Each structure stands twice: as C-alpha cells, then as structure tokens.
Amino acid sequence: MFAIYGIRPQEYFGNRENLKQSECSCRGTLAKIHVSCLHEWVRYRGTNRCEICHTQFQGVTPPETPGIMDREASRLLAIAAISWQLDRSRPFTRKKRAAMAAVIVFLVIVTCVTSLLTVSADREYESVSTSPFSSKEDVDESNVVFSICIAFTFFCATMTIGLILIWVGMECCFQMQRRAILRTASARLLRNINTI
C-alpha cells in the first residue's frame, strides 16, 4: 500500500518497532501497523480517518495542512476530466471508422463499375447512331441507357467525394478541439505546479 502512494517501504523494512493496533474499527491484520508508519500515512493523506473503515484513528492528530494525497486526488480528478473531454471529442470510434471506410470503398467500387458501364453505353450509342440499319427507337434507347449510366456515375462520385470531405472535416475539427483541450490542460497543470 505504501509503495503505491510514494512512501518508500525500504525505509520501514529495517524498523524494529513492534506492530500495534491502529485504534480504528478495522480488525485482524488490517489493524496492525507501526505507529511511525501510521503517523507518516496520516501526514501523507492529510486526514486521520481510516480509508477502509472510515473512522478516526484514536491518538493521532490530523495534520494542519492538506496532505499530498489531497493534491494528488485533485490532479487525478483533473486528469480524469481531461480524459473524459478527449474521449468525448473523438468523432468516430474504430467501428464507425471501419464502417465509414467500408461505405466509401463500396461507393468507389460502384463508381468504377458505373464508369465502365457508362463507357460501354457510350460506345453502344456511337455504334447504334452511326449504323444505317438502326431505327430511331434503338438510338433513343441507347441514349437513355447512356444518360442513366452517366447520371448514376456522377451521383456515386459525388457521394464518395462528399463522404470523404465530411469525414476529413470532422476529423480536423475534432483534432483542433483536442489540441485546445490539451493546451488548456497544460496551462492548468503548469499553474498547479507553480502553486505547490
């Protein structure tokens, strides 16, 4: 427990002090502690309340200044708030990005296929319109097929380009928001470091 919060246990390994009851509501091995370790822990946390049973340690006065733990807790809360803001400013999760990429790839494939169909319909129109054996209905029919193919090609190309632009725009916008959040967090962190 002490190593997690920055108190060096090696300072206490050589301690010949006997373990005593911590005089809180804890029982068993949780209640056994060196008195010097208890005083150091209370000073570090900034309170004389047990973090397990939430009762006050008897015979241990609370420190007059907030402990290191209170400052650390406020830093951790600030980091958690920043992390929440950064997560919130992420427009797409991996699944959404994969779905968007799949839609864009599908639209690119459809655009390529319709482009090939448009070229084929254009060749068909040219051959029907120049043929002396084709009727006016045949020419009109191949013209309609060509018009439909070219309209669908432009529609797919517009959708593909539009989706790519929307995606890039959202990513850039949210990237700028993330940078602003990080700048604000850095400024707060520097202010907190300067006040300590």
Secondary structure, DSSP 8 states (H G I E B T S, - for coil): -TTTTT--THHHHT-----EE-SSS--GGGGEE-HHHHHHHHHHHTS-B-TTT--B-TT----SS--HHHHHHHHHHHHHHHHHHHHHT----HHHHHHHHHHHHHHHHHHHHHHHHHHHHHHHHHHHHH-TT--HHHHHHHHHHHHHHHHHHHHHHHHHHHHHHHHHHHHHHHHHHHHHHHHHHHHHHHHHHHH-
